[in-house]
Structures are given as C-alpha cells and as structure tokens.
Amino acid sequence: MFDSFSLAAIARMTGPGLLPISLVIIARNEAPLIAGCLDSVSFAAEKIVVDAGSTDATATIASARGARVVHQKWLGFGAQRNFATTLAKHDWILVLDADERLSPELVEEFEQRLPGLVESTAAGGFLRRSTLFMGAAMRGYRPMTGERIARLYHRQRARWTDARVHEHLVFDGAVVQFKAPLLHLNNPTLLHKQLKTLRYTELKAADWLDRGRPARMWLCPFIFVSTFIKDYFFRLAFLDGWRGYVVAQIAASYAVYKRLRYFEIVINPPSRNLARESLKRCGLEP
C-alpha cells in the first residue's frame, strides 16, 4: 500500500532518529503528567503543547522537554484541537492527551510504519488505547481494553469536529490501524473522575443548547438502566469484578446527570453562570 521511503532520507529532513511528524498536546494544569507524555514520543521531529491558561508548571516542564508552548484561551475541545493543528510544521500529526503515553511496543510500531505512512495517500490511523482504572489495567471492559481511537492524521485529509466535548476526527481517505497499545492513565481517583464529569456536562449542555435539543426528562430512568446494562454486560465490565461494577455505575450516572443538568439550565438559565463560576474556582472552567 505504501511507497518505500528510506529512514536515511527522513533523517536528512528532520534530524537523526526523528520522523516528520508533529506531536500536539492540548493541556491545562497537567504538570504531573506532561513530561511522561512528551518523553514517550521520542521520534517526533516537533512537539507542541497548546496551554489553555495553566497555573502550575505545565508550560515550564513542557519547554524543558523540548516542546514549543503556545498559549491559547480555551475554545472547546474540537476548536482547540483544530487550532493546534494549524501550528504544526508537518502535515502528519499525532495528538495525545497529557495522561496518554505510547507503550514501548507502539513506539517500535510507529518507527517501523511511519516512514511508509507519511509517503502514502492515507488520511490517518487508529490506535488501540488501554486504560488504567482505579490503579490497575482493566481486563474485560471493552472501552478500556483496546478502545479504537483516532489520534494520528494528515491535516489536509482530516479535521476535528467542532464539538465542545467528545469531539472526533472526520477522515477524508483511507485509515490504517495500529496494533500495539496506547497507554491511558485515566483519572488517578474517583474524585478526579467526578470533577471531570462536572466539566464535561457543562460543555455537553452548551452543545445541546446550541442545537435546541428538547430536555426529554421522561427518558432518564430508562437511560440509566440501559446504559448500565450495556456497559456491565455487553461491554464486559463484569469481567473486571467490582471495578467493572464501578465503571458501569459511573457511566450510567453520567448519562443521566448530564440530562438532569441540561433540564436545569433550560428552566433556570442563570444556573449556567453560577456553575461556571464554581468550576472556575476549582480550576475547571468549561
């Protein structure tokens, strides 16, 4: 599928041991995680961190790790990623979150396959993400064991949707699949998970408001049950014991909570600003 392309030629273009690809990370207050993410992609000719107003050492650490730091007020996940794409020097872009790392096996796979991929007409690639939850790797739950996730793309052949949260890449062309795992550290505690849920809910509610979506409160009891059953049984969370129960419970609770919160915003619009101010004080401005 791919034309041959020598590593020696790439080295002349980018430097010894480097590949013509830009690593892009959007971040805010990720000081404990950003170094590990950057260090895991040793082969990237360029590393960019788009910082959305960190108050910790995120920018300093990223600069020390060789990344170019660009400050940009938060635009929403989709818009922030599209903005970051415009900063890259290379057409091929690898996007990671600060809590993601390439496994040694994935680094090896990238080094083997990227030289051909960058010379092809492919639009991008899917990675397999393996997630740690409550301190250990999940064994059965499908969204956390080999989740298929778009992280690699040619910027002329793919674009992020403009969604404020749960954005995704839209490809215009063939997409390849990488096999080795992308490691996801996820949330270090359930408290972190719940705080992120509060922020994501505000972003999702804003998207629904833009579309004029009806609240449909009558669906909530059915959504909780159907989501729990889907995650616990059909997505195999039960194979992870009590951790599987926890992850299914959280998924079902989030599915309902975002609808409850949206209903509140619809009938009581001032609550939106009140919530925003509360999240700001926690460093979680949506």
N, C-alpha and C positions, 0 to 999 in steps of 0.2 A: 504493500500500500504506500510505503514511504520511499522517497528517493534516498540514495545513500548520501551521507554528509559527514565528512571526517571530523573527528574531535580536534585534530590539529588546526583545521580551518576555523573552528569555533574559538579555539584558544587565541588565535591571532586577532579575532574580532573583540573578544571580551576580557582576555587575560587568562593566565594559566589556571586550569581546573575550573573555570567558570563557564556557564552556559547562558545564551542570550535570552534571558527570561527575567522579568521583574517580579519580585516578591512584594505584595502590597498587603498591609495590615491597617485596619481602622481600629482605633483604640481610644479609651479614656480611663485613666486611673488603673492601669494594668502593670504597675511596677513589679509585682511578684512574679509575673508570667511572661512578660515581653521578651526577656533575654533568651529564655528557653526556646521560644517560638522562632526568633531570628536565627539563633545558633543552629537550629535543626535543618536549615536550608543553606548549607554551606556553598552550594554550587551556583546560586543566583548571582548574575552579574550586577544586579541592582536590587536594593532593599529600600522600601518606602514605608514610613509609618505616618498615617494621617491622624493627627491627635486632635480630639474634639474638646479641648479645654481641661486637660489633666491638671490636678492639683497635687499630684505626687511626683515621683521621679521617673515617670514613664518616658518622657522626652529625653531626659539626660541619659538614661540607660540605653535607649534605642540608638542615640547618637554614638555612644561609646561602643556599640556593637556594629557600627558601620552603616547604619541606616540613615537615609535622608528624612528628616522630620518636617512635615508640613502641618501647620496649624489651620484647622478649618472648623468653624462652628457647626454643630450637629445639624444635618439636613434630613435625617431619617436614614435607615439602613440602605435602601436601594439607591437613593440620591447620593449618599456619602460614598458608596462603592463606585458609582459611575463617575463621581468627581475624582476619586483616587485613580481610576483608570486613565484619566486624561494626563496624569502626572508622569506616567511611566515612559521610559526611553525605549523600551522594547515592546513589540506587538504582542508577544506571548506573556501572559500574566498569571501568576499563582497567587490566589487570595487565601489568606489564613486569618483566623481569629487568634487572639493572644493566648487562648487556652488550648490551642491545637499545635501539634508537633508532627513532623514527618518521622516515622519509625525508621531505623537503620535499613530495613528491607525496602521501604518505599524510596529512600534516598538512592539506593542501588538501582531500583527500577527506573527512577527518573533519569539517572545518569546514563542508563542503557538506552532508554526510549526517546528522550527529549531531542537528541540530535536529529533523528529522523522526523519527529513530530513537527519541529519548528520549520522544516522544509516542505511539509505536506500542505494539503488544502483543508485539513481538518479544522473544525471550529473550536474544539476544546476537548476536555476529558473529565470523566467522573472518577472520584476517589472513593475508597471504602473506609468509612470512619468507625473506629472502635472506641467506645466511651467507658470511662471510669465513673462509677456512681457509688456514692457513699463509701469511697475509699478503695474500691476494687472493681476490676473489669466485670462487666455483665457477660453472662454466658449464653442466655437464650433470647432475651428481649430484642426483637429484630431492629427497631430504630437505634439501638445502642450496640449492636454487634454486626458490623458490616453495612451500616447505613450508606446508601448510594448518594453521594453528594457532589455537586458541581463546584469545583474550586480552580480549575485550570481552563484558560480560554484565550483565543486570539481576539484582540479588541475590535478588529474590523468585522468579526463574524459572530459576535455575541454581545449581549447587553443585559445589565441587571434591570429587573422591573423596578418601578419607582415606589413600590410599597414601603411604608414606614417601618414595617417589621415583617418577617417571614418572606423576604424578597427571594428571588431566584433568577438564575441565568436563563436567558432565551437564546438558543443557538440557531445560527443560520448555516448549517452544514453538518458534516459527519462528526460524531463524537466517539472518542475511544474510551476504554475502561482500564484503569489501573487496578492491580490486584492486591498489592501489599497495603497494610493498614495505615491510615492517618489516625494518630492518637488524639483523643479528645479528653481533656482533664475535667470538663464539665464544671459543675459548681462544687466547691470544697465542702459545703454544708447545706442542709436543707434550708437554713436561713437565707443563704445566698440565692438559692433557687427561688424562694418565695419573693425576695426583693426583685429579682429579675422578672418574675411573673407580673408583679405590680407595674413595672415599667412597660413591659410588652403589652399589657392590657390597655394602657392609655394610648399606645401607638395604634393598636388594632382598632380601638374605639374611634380614633380620629379618622382612620381609613373608612370605617363603616359610615361615619357621619358624612364624609365627602360623597359617598355613593347613595346616601339617603336610605340606607338599609332599615327595614322595619325591625323593631325590638324582638318580637315573637317570644315573649316570656313563657308561653304555654309549652314551648319545646324543652325547657330546661330539665325537667325530671327525666325525660326520655334521652336527652343528650348525655346526662351523667351516666345512666345505666349503659347506653350503647357504647360510649367511649370506654368505660371501664371494661366491659366485656371484650371489646375489640382489642384493647391493649393487653389485658390479662390473659386471654385465651388465644385469640387469633394472631397476636403479635408475640406470643410465647413468653410473656413476662412471668408466668407461673413457674417457669424453669429456673428462675432466679430466687426462688424462695420468698422470704419476707421482703427483700429488696425489690423483688418483682411486684409484690402487692403495693409497696410504697409508690413505685413509679407509675403504676396504673391508677392508683388513687389520686396522685398529683395531676396526671393527665386529665382525668375526669373532672376534678375540681376546677382546673384551669378552664376547661371547655365551658363550664357553667359560669364561673366567676366573670369571665370577660363579657358574657351576655348580661349578667346582673349589673355590672358596672356600666355597660352601654345603655341599658334601660335607665339607670340613674342619671346619666348625662343628658339623655333625651328629655326626661321630665324635669330635670333640675340643672340647667346649663351652667350656673355658677360653680357647681361642684367640680367642673373640669379645671378651672384655675386654682381652686383650693387644693386639689390633688397635685397639680403641677408644683405648687409652692412646697408642699410636703415632700415630694420626691426630690426637689432641688436641695432641700436641707440634708437629704441623705446622699447627695451626690449622684442622683439617678434621674436627672431631668430628662423627660421624654422628648 
